Amino acid sequence: MPQNLLQTWDNKQFFRGSDDPKITSGVAQIKREIEALTKLCEPFGDRIENADIIPAADFVAVIQDVKAIHTQRSSIVERLSNIQTFISSVLSVDSQDNAANTWLPTLQQIWATLTQAMTPVDVFLARASDAFIDKLLAEPELEEMSFSVRHDRCLKDQLLSVSEEKIITGLAVTGLHGWGNLYDDLAGSLKCQINGETVGLAKAANLMGSDQRSIRESAWRGINTAWQGRKETVATILNAINGWRLEETKQRSHIRELHYLDKSCHESRIERSTLTSLMDSTYKHRTVGQRAMNAMAKALELPKMAPWDVTAPAPNQGAAEAENIPFEDAIALIAKAFSRLTPAMGDFTIMMAEKGWIDASPTPNRTTGAYCTKFANPREPRIFLTYEGSMSNVMTLAHELGHAWHNWVMRDLPIMKTRYSMTLAETASIFAETLVRDALMQQAQNPAQQLEIAWQNAESAAVLLLNIPARFEFEKRLVEARKDGFVIADKLSVMMRESWAYWFEDSLSEYDEMFWASKLHFSISQLGFYNYPYLFGYLFSLGIYAQQEKYGDQFNDLYTSLLRDTGTMTAEEVVQKHLGQDIREMAFWEDSLGIVEDSIAQFEDLVEQHSRTAALV
């Protein structure tokens, strides 16, 4: 078992705290460099009108200018990213940290200023001729820009003028992103009353995994009551964010109409046809997730699952066993499972904990959720979650370690080649979960232990085949409704109920009508539709995982190569290159859904055994 593992971040190699003078001096230096960068970029504004007809004789001079700009921008991004990651990490642990809360909007403004500075160059590169772009990206120093530039050129007909692009970026800081910041502040400060005790949202969310149904229900109702008290505020946040996006989309549709899903798909690096095939295939097989829910209800001796039962642990597990897996044991368990793929992945897991790169210990003003982030220099991943010993916590830790491993195997690549999309990001994390579940299932020594592990498969099927698509359905309804005006809180609850009904049907006793407020994903200002990437990653990772037998000893190399390509390819290109399949076709997703159906059939058999055994006791 690993020893001396840390459960709090140790980021002092970067800054001693949010009030470190080095942050102030570093930011001041970055501001000065952005001013200089702005002057370098300004001449490209005059080149935009004739960007597509630049004489070949001028190529060399223009390319040299781009090189100088790229070098300076890369240096700024590296240092600014480190400061941003540090401040975000402080706020995750303590959302009430005054200095960090002061820095957050300041850093957002600096990022916006950097984007504004680069706008003339970005617009120029989008509108330049193919001949110039080919010549530019043939330069070794600029090759790392290749995918980013070519991908951005796909939406060149959506660009506005340089001045308009700068206005949108600048106003978004206090407009669009200000609303997202408000939600984060609410989530970090909101308190719940659960059985007479006042707790934060992160603590309450963990209580949803209790083996005692009364505690789960109290936690669920406590969370919903807390958000009910702020529902008008959250409704305003959602309306502001989506109203902004719709107006921006309208302004960009001057040549051809841009659908709100087009931008999401572009950011996710998938085609609309891929998203359609993914969702249609899943809806066709939604009964697989419903069967998982019904079998879980039977095992828990319930007529139907309620919203507070979805994250319940497997039945007949003692409280100590179900809810008190020490952090060190969790790390050892995950490391052993990862080592079955490659020892390096297991060693990496232990290193993450030994170096203090995981923050898992509960704190009073802790934000909700879990995530993986990274510092730019040196390239080091960091993980945030609230760990309290449940099996659900273990799987969340495995999920985030999958993200961290993805970052780790790309650490030698230029930064611009490590920016992967949301869809491919969730592939590595869910693949990691599958590794852990499979290892645990093979180690299980009796049906009771097998049921506990299979329970995780059933829970994943329920969440990823029903809950995630219901989020997607709700967000589509929200955007459509926002086109007609402000959507009041009560209407949001109706839309949430209808979205749950569309996917869960009668597999739940009631629906979570306040989920639109309690789920932070809907209020992320930086991007919309942060839901279907989880479903994509789930089914895609299962498809990859199923290739192990086919590729044998070469599988880890295949998987690592695939991860390393995620920053420089669309999802369709990655799958075509490494698996030779077309994810735009429903057949690809049908194969993965078949794997899920097999796992749920196994789960149903184990539940039957459990029920027969329980009846004899």
C-alpha positions in Angstrom: 0.0 0.0 0.0 1.4 3.5 -0.8 2.5 5.5 2.2 2.7 9.2 3.0 0.1 10.2 0.5 -1.1 13.8 0.5 -4.8 14.8 0.2 -4.2 18.5 -0.2 -2.5 20.4 -3.0 1.1 21.4 -2.7 1.4 24.2 -5.3 3.9 26.3 -3.4 6.5 25.8 -6.1 4.4 28.2 -8.1 3.2 30.7 -5.6 3.0 30.7 -1.8 -0.7 31.8 -1.8 -3.2 34.0 -3.6 -1.6 37.1 -2.0 1.9 36.2 -3.2 3.6 39.4 -4.6 5.0 37.2 -7.4 1.5 37.0 -8.9 1.2 40.8 -8.9 4.6 41.3 -10.5 4.0 38.4 -13.0 0.7 39.9 -14.0 2.2 43.3 -14.5 4.9 41.9 -16.7 2.3 40.0 -18.8 0.3 43.1 -19.2 3.3 45.0 -20.6 4.1 42.1 -23.0 0.5 42.1 -24.2 0.8 45.8 -25.0 3.9 45.0 -27.1 2.1 42.1 -28.7 -0.8 44.3 -29.6 1.5 46.6 -31.6 3.0 43.6 -33.4 -0.5 42.4 -34.4 -2.1 45.7 -35.4 -0.5 45.8 -38.9 -2.4 42.6 -39.8 -5.6 44.6 -39.6 -4.6 46.4 -42.7 -3.8 43.1 -44.5 -7.2 41.5 -43.8 -9.1 43.1 -46.8 -6.6 41.5 -49.2 -5.7 38.5 -47.1 -6.6 36.0 -49.8 -4.5 37.7 -52.6 -1.2 38.4 -50.9 1.5 38.2 -53.5 3.8 35.2 -53.1 6.8 37.6 -53.0 5.4 38.9 -49.7 5.0 35.5 -48.1 8.4 35.4 -46.4 8.1 38.8 -44.7 4.6 38.1 -43.4 5.6 34.6 -42.2 8.4 36.2 -40.2 6.0 38.5 -38.5 3.7 35.6 -37.6 6.7 33.7 -36.1 7.6 36.6 -33.9 4.0 37.0 -32.7 3.6 33.2 -32.1 6.8 33.1 -30.0 5.7 36.0 -27.8 2.1 34.8 -27.5 3.3 31.3 -26.5 5.4 32.7 -23.7 2.6 34.8 -22.4 0.1 31.9 -22.5 2.4 29.6 -20.6 2.9 32.1 -17.7 -0.7 33.3 -17.6 -2.0 29.7 -17.6 0.1 28.9 -14.5 -1.3 31.9 -12.6 -4.9 31.0 -13.8 -4.5 27.4 -12.7 -3.1 28.4 -9.3 -5.9 30.9 -8.6 -8.6 28.4 -9.7 -7.1 25.8 -7.5 -7.3 28.1 -4.5 -10.9 29.0 -5.2 -11.9 25.3 -5.5 -10.6 24.6 -2.0 -11.9 27.9 -0.5 -14.5 29.8 -2.6 -14.4 32.6 -0.1 -10.6 33.4 -0.5 -10.7 37.2 -0.9 -7.5 37.6 -2.9 -8.3 34.8 -5.3 -11.8 36.2 -5.8 -10.2 39.5 -6.7 -7.8 37.9 -9.1 -10.4 35.8 -11.0 -12.1 38.6 -13.0 -8.7 40.4 -13.4 -7.3 37.3 -15.1 -10.4 36.8 -17.2 -9.9 40.4 -18.4 -6.2 39.7 -19.2 -7.2 36.7 -21.3 -9.7 38.8 -23.1 -7.1 41.5 -23.7 -4.7 38.8 -25.1 -7.5 37.5 -27.4 -8.2 41.1 -28.5 -4.5 41.6 -29.3 -4.4 38.5 -31.4 -7.7 39.2 -33.2 -6.2 40.9 -36.3 -3.8 37.9 -36.8 -6.5 35.3 -36.2 -8.9 36.9 -38.6 -6.1 37.3 -41.2 -5.1 33.6 -40.9 -8.8 32.6 -41.3 -9.1 34.6 -44.5 -5.7 34.1 -46.1 -5.3 31.9 -49.2 -4.7 28.2 -49.0 -1.3 28.8 -50.7 -0.2 31.2 -48.0 -1.4 28.9 -45.1 0.4 25.9 -46.6 3.6 27.9 -46.8 3.1 29.3 -43.3 2.5 25.9 -41.6 5.4 24.3 -43.5 7.7 26.3 -41.2 9.0 24.0 -38.4 8.5 26.7 -35.7 4.8 27.1 -36.7 3.9 23.5 -37.5 2.3 23.2 -34.0 -0.3 25.7 -35.1 -1.4 23.6 -38.0 -4.5 21.9 -36.7 -5.7 24.9 -34.8 -5.4 27.2 -37.8 -7.0 24.8 -40.3 -9.8 24.0 -37.8 -10.6 27.6 -37.2 -10.8 28.3 -41.0 -13.8 26.0 -41.1 -15.8 28.8 -39.6 -14.2 31.7 -41.4 -17.6 32.8 -42.9 -18.8 33.4 -39.3 -16.1 36.0 -38.5 -17.0 39.6 -37.9 -14.8 42.6 -38.4 -11.7 43.0 -36.2 -13.3 45.8 -34.2 -16.5 43.7 -33.7 -14.6 40.7 -32.6 -12.7 42.8 -30.1 -15.9 44.3 -28.8 -17.5 40.8 -28.2 -14.4 39.5 -26.4 -14.1 42.6 -24.2 -17.8 42.7 -23.2 -17.9 39.0 -22.5 -15.6 39.4 -19.4 -18.1 41.3 -17.3 -21.1 40.2 -19.3 -21.1 36.6 -20.3 -18.4 35.3 -17.9 -19.6 37.5 -15.0 -22.8 35.4 -14.9 -20.7 32.2 -14.8 -18.7 33.6 -12.0 -21.8 34.4 -10.0 -23.0 30.8 -10.3 -19.6 29.5 -9.1 -19.8 31.9 -6.1 -23.3 30.7 -5.3 -22.3 27.0 -5.4 -19.3 27.6 -3.2 -21.2 29.6 -0.5 -24.6 27.9 -0.5 -25.5 25.8 2.6 -27.9 22.9 3.0 -29.9 21.9 6.0 -29.7 18.1 6.3 -31.2 16.5 9.4 -30.6 19.6 11.5 -27.0 20.0 10.3 -25.7 22.8 8.1 -23.4 21.6 5.4 -22.0 22.8 2.1 -23.0 21.5 -1.3 -19.9 19.4 -1.8 -20.6 17.6 1.5 -24.3 17.2 0.7 -23.5 15.7 -2.7 -21.4 13.1 -1.1 -24.2 12.2 1.3 -26.2 11.2 -1.8 -24.0 8.1 -1.9 -25.0 7.0 1.6 -26.1 3.4 2.2 -29.0 4.8 4.3 -31.9 5.9 2.1 -33.2 8.4 4.6 -29.9 10.2 4.5 -29.8 10.2 0.7 -33.3 11.6 0.5 -32.6 14.2 3.1 -29.5 15.3 1.2 -31.4 15.5 -2.1 -34.2 17.5 -0.6 -31.7 19.7 1.3 -29.8 20.5 -2.0 -33.1 21.2 -3.8 -34.4 23.4 -1.0 -31.2 25.4 -1.0 -31.4 26.0 -4.7 -35.1 26.7 -4.5 -34.2 29.7 -2.4 -31.9 31.0 -5.2 -33.9 29.7 -8.2 -34.7 33.2 -9.5 -31.0 34.1 -9.5 -30.0 30.9 -11.3 -32.8 31.5 -13.8 -31.4 34.9 -14.5 -27.9 33.4 -14.9 -29.1 30.8 -17.4 -31.1 33.4 -19.4 -28.2 35.8 -19.5 -25.7 33.2 -20.7 -28.0 31.7 -23.3 -29.3 35.1 -24.4 -25.8 36.2 -25.0 -24.9 33.1 -27.0 -28.0 33.4 -29.2 -27.3 37.1 -30.0 -23.7 36.4 -30.8 -24.8 33.5 -33.1 -27.3 35.8 -34.8 -24.6 38.4 -35.4 -22.2 35.8 -36.9 -24.9 34.4 -39.2 -24.4 37.1 -41.8 -23.3 34.8 -44.6 -25.0 31.5 -43.6 -27.2 30.7 -40.6 -25.2 29.2 -37.7 -27.2 26.7 -35.6 -26.4 26.8 -31.9 -25.3 23.2 -32.1 -22.8 24.0 -34.9 -20.6 26.0 -32.5 -20.7 23.2 -29.9 -19.8 20.6 -32.5 -17.0 22.7 -33.8 -15.6 23.1 -30.3 -16.1 19.4 -29.7 -14.4 18.7 -33.0 -17.2 16.5 -34.3 -19.6 16.8 -37.2 -23.3 17.3 -36.6 -23.9 14.0 -38.3 -21.8 12.3 -35.6 -23.8 14.0 -32.8 -27.0 12.9 -34.5 -25.9 9.3 -34.8 -24.7 9.3 -31.2 -28.0 10.6 -29.8 -30.3 8.6 -32.1 -28.5 5.4 -31.3 -28.7 6.0 -27.6 -32.4 6.9 -27.7 -33.1 3.7 -29.6 -31.4 1.8 -26.8 -32.6 3.9 -23.8 -34.3 0.8 -22.4 -30.8 -0.5 -21.5 -30.4 2.4 -19.0 -33.9 1.9 -17.8 -33.3 -1.8 -17.3 -30.3 -0.9 -15.2 -32.5 1.4 -13.1 -35.2 -1.2 -12.6 -32.6 -3.9 -11.6 -31.1 -1.5 -9.1 -34.6 -0.8 -7.7 -35.2 -4.5 -7.3 -31.9 -5.0 -5.5 -32.7 -2.2 -3.1 -36.2 -3.7 -2.6 -37.9 -0.6 -4.0 -40.8 -0.4 -6.4 -38.9 2.3 -8.4 -35.8 4.3 -8.1 -36.1 7.9 -6.9 -33.7 10.6 -7.9 -31.9 10.2 -4.5 -31.3 6.5 -5.2 -29.4 6.8 -8.4 -26.0 7.1 -6.6 -26.9 4.6 -3.8 -24.3 1.9 -3.0 -24.9 -1.7 -3.7 -27.3 -3.3 -1.1 -26.2 -5.4 1.9 -22.9 -3.7 2.3 -21.9 -2.6 5.8 -21.6 1.2 6.3 -17.9 0.9 7.1 -17.2 -1.1 3.9 -19.5 0.9 1.6 -18.5 4.4 2.8 -15.1 4.2 4.4 -12.4 3.2 1.8 -9.3 5.0 3.0 -7.7 7.3 0.4 -4.5 5.3 0.5 -6.5 2.1 -0.3 -8.3 3.9 -3.2 -4.9 5.0 -4.7 -3.5 1.4 -4.3 -6.7 -0.1 -5.9 -6.7 2.2 -8.8 -2.9 1.9 -9.4 -3.2 -1.9 -9.5 -6.0 -1.7 -12.0 -4.1 0.8 -14.2 -1.0 -1.4 -14.1 -2.9 -4.1 -15.9 -2.8 -1.8 -19.0 0.8 -0.6 -18.3 2.9 -0.4 -15.2 3.7 3.2 -16.0 0.0 4.2 -15.6 0.0 2.6 -12.1 3.2 4.2 -11.1 1.9 7.6 -12.3 -1.2 7.2 -10.0 1.0 6.7 -6.9 3.2 9.6 -8.0 0.2 11.9 -8.2 -0.7 11.3 -4.6 2.9 11.3 -3.3 3.6 14.6 -4.8 0.5 16.3 -3.5 -1.1 16.8 -7.0 -4.5 15.6 -5.7 -6.7 17.8 -3.5 -9.3 15.5 -1.9 -9.8 16.5 1.7 -13.1 18.2 2.6 -13.0 21.9 3.4 -15.7 24.3 4.7 -16.2 26.5 1.6 -15.3 23.9 -1.0 -16.8 24.1 -4.5 -18.8 21.2 -5.8 -17.8 18.7 -8.5 -14.5 17.2 -9.5 -12.0 18.0 -12.3 -8.5 17.7 -13.6 -6.4 20.7 -14.6 -2.7 21.3 -15.3 0.1 23.7 -15.0 1.8 24.7 -18.2 5.4 24.9 -17.0 6.4 22.5 -15.7 3.7 20.3 -17.3 2.0 18.9 -14.2 -1.6 17.7 -13.8 -3.7 18.4 -10.8 -6.9 16.7 -9.6 -9.7 18.2 -7.4 -12.5 16.2 -5.8 -14.1 15.8 -2.3 -13.1 12.3 -1.1 -15.0 10.8 1.8 -14.4 7.1 1.2 -17.4 5.9 -0.9 -17.0 3.6 -3.9 -18.5 6.5 -5.9 -15.6 8.6 -4.7 -13.2 5.9 -5.8 -14.6 5.9 -9.3 -14.5 9.7 -9.5 -10.9 9.6 -8.5 -10.2 7.0 -11.2 -12.1 9.2 -13.7 -10.0 12.2 -13.0 -6.8 10.2 -13.0 -7.7 9.1 -16.5 -7.7 12.8 -17.5 -4.4 13.3 -15.7 -2.8 10.4 -17.5 -4.1 11.8 -20.8 -2.2 15.1 -20.0 0.9 13.2 -18.8 1.4 11.2 -22.0 1.3 14.5 -24.0 3.6 16.5 -21.8 6.5 16.5 -24.3 4.3 17.9 -27.1 4.1 21.6 -27.9 1.3 23.2 -25.9 -0.9 23.9 -29.0 -0.8 20.1 -29.8 -2.2 19.2 -26.4 -5.5 21.1 -26.6 -8.0 18.3 -27.1 -11.7 18.6 -27.4 -14.3 17.8 -24.7 -15.5 14.7 -26.5 -12.0 13.1 -26.7 -11.2 14.4 -23.2 -13.9 12.3 -21.6 -12.8 9.2 -23.5 -9.6 8.8 -21.4 -11.4 9.4 -18.1 -14.2 6.9 -18.7 -11.6 4.4 -20.1 -9.9 4.7 -16.7 -13.1 4.0 -14.9 -13.6 0.9 -17.0 -10.1 -0.4 -16.2 -10.9 -0.2 -12.5 -14.3 -1.8 -12.7 -13.0 -4.7 -14.8 -10.1 -5.3 -12.4 -12.4 -5.3 -9.4 -14.8 -7.7 -11.1 -12.0 -10.2 -11.9 -10.9 -10.0 -8.2 -14.4 -10.5 -6.8 -14.6 -13.8 -4.9 -18.3 -14.2 -4.5 -21.7 -13.0 -6.0 -22.0 -10.3 -3.4 -18.7 -8.7 -4.4 -19.5 -9.2 -8.0 -22.8 -7.3 -7.5 -21.0 -4.4 -5.8 -18.7 -4.0 -8.8 -21.5 -4.6 -11.4 -23.4 -2.0 -9.5 -20.9 0.6 -10.8 -21.6 -0.5 -14.4 -25.3 -0.2 -13.8 -25.0 3.2 -12.3 -22.8 4.4 -15.2 -25.4 3.1 -17.7 -28.2 4.9 -15.9 -26.3 8.2 -15.7 -24.7 8.1 -19.1 -27.6 6.6 -21.2 -30.4 8.5 -19.4 -29.2 11.4 -17.2 -26.7 12.9 -19.7 -29.0 12.7 -22.7 -31.8 14.3 -20.5 -29.4 17.2 -19.8 -28.8 17.5 -23.6 -32.6 17.5 -24.2 -33.1 20.2 -21.5 -30.4 22.4 -22.8 -31.9 22.2 -26.4 -35.3 23.2 -25.0 -33.8 26.0 -23.0 -32.1 27.5 -26.0 -35.2 27.2 -28.1 -37.4 28.8 -25.4 -34.8 31.6 -24.8 -35.3 32.6 -28.5 -38.8 33.8 -27.5 -37.8 35.7 -24.4 -36.9 35.3 -20.7 -37.6 31.8 -19.4 -38.9 32.0 -15.8 -37.8 29.6 -13.1 -41.0 27.6 -13.0 -40.9 27.1 -16.8 -37.3 25.8 -16.4 -38.6 23.3 -13.9 -41.3 22.1 -16.3 -38.7 21.7 -19.1 -36.5 19.8 -16.8 -39.3 17.4 -15.8 -40.2 16.9 -19.5 -36.6 16.2 -20.4 -36.3 13.6 -17.7 -39.6 12.0 -18.7 -38.4 11.8 -22.3 -35.4 9.7 -21.4 -36.2 8.0 -18.0 -39.9 7.4 -18.8 -41.3 5.4 -15.9 -38.0 4.1 -14.5 -38.1 6.8 -11.8 -40.7 7.4 -9.2 -40.3 11.2 -9.7 -38.1 13.6 -11.6 -35.5 16.1 -10.4 -37.2 19.3 -11.4 -34.5 21.5 -9.9 -31.6 19.8 -11.7 -31.3 22.9 -14.0 -30.2 24.9 -11.0 -28.2 22.3 -9.1 -26.1 21.1 -12.0 -23.3 23.5 -12.6 -22.7 22.4 -16.2 -25.6 24.5 -17.4 -24.1 27.6 -16.0 -20.6 27.2 -17.5 -20.1 30.5 -19.4 -17.1 29.3 -21.5 -19.0 26.7 -23.4 -22.5 25.3 -24.0 -23.8 21.7 -24.1 -21.2 20.2 -21.8 -23.3 17.1 -21.6 -23.1 14.9 -24.7 -19.2 14.7 -24.5 -19.7 12.3 -21.5 -21.9 10.0 -23.5 -19.5 10.2 -26.4 -16.6 9.4 -24.1 -18.5 6.5 -22.5 -19.4 4.7 -25.7 -16.2 5.6 -27.5 -14.0 4.4 -24.6 -16.0 1.1 -24.5 -15.3 0.7 -28.2 -11.6 1.2 -27.7 -11.5 -1.0 -24.6 -13.1 -3.8 -26.6 -10.1 -3.8 -28.9 -7.6 -5.1 -26.3 -7.9 -8.7 -27.3 -7.6 -7.9 -31.0 -4.3 -5.9 -30.6 -2.8 -7.8 -27.6 0.6 -6.5 -26.6 0.3 -3.6 -29.0 -2.9 -2.3 -27.5 -1.2 0.1 -25.0 0.8 1.6 -27.8 -2.3 2.0 -29.9 -4.1 3.7 -26.9 -1.2 6.0 -26.1 -0.9 7.1 -29.8 -4.6 7.7 -29.9 -4.4 10.0 -26.8 -1.5 11.9 -28.2 -3.3 12.6 -31.5 -6.4 14.0 -29.7 -4.9 17.6 -29.8 -4.3 17.6 -33.5 -7.3 15.8 -35.1 -11.1 15.8 -35.1 -12.8 12.9 -33.4 -13.7 11.4 -36.8 -10.0 11.5 -37.9 -8.8 10.0 -34.7 -11.1 7.0 -34.9 -10.5 6.5 -38.6 -6.7 6.6 -38.2 -6.5 4.3 -35.1 -9.6 2.1 -35.4 -10.5 2.3 -39.1 -14.1 3.1 -38.3 -16.6 5.9 -39.1 -18.3 7.4 -36.0 -20.7 9.3 -38.3 -22.5 6.0 -38.8 -24.8 4.5 -36.2 -23.1 1.1 -36.5 -20.1 2.3 -34.5 -22.3 3.4 -31.5 -24.5 0.3 -31.8 -21.5 -1.9 -31.2 -20.6 0.0 -28.0 -24.2 0.0 -26.8 -24.2 -3.8 -27.3 -21.3 -4.0 -24.8 -23.3 -2.0 -22.3 -26.3 -4.2 -22.8 -24.2 -7.3 -22.1 -23.0 -5.7 -18.9 -26.5 -4.9 -17.8 -27.7 -8.4 -18.6 -24.9 -9.7 -16.3 -26.0 -7.2 -13.6 -29.6 -8.4 -13.9 -28.5 -12.0 -13.3 -26.5 -10.9 -10.2 -29.5 -9.1 -8.9 -31.6 -12.2 -9.3 -29.1 -14.2 -7.4 -29.0 -11.6 -4.7 -32.8 -11.5 -4.4 -33.0 -15.3 -4.1 -30.4 -15.3 -1.4 -32.1 -12.5 0.5 -35.4 -14.4 0.3 -33.8 -17.4 2.0 -32.3 -15.3 4.9 
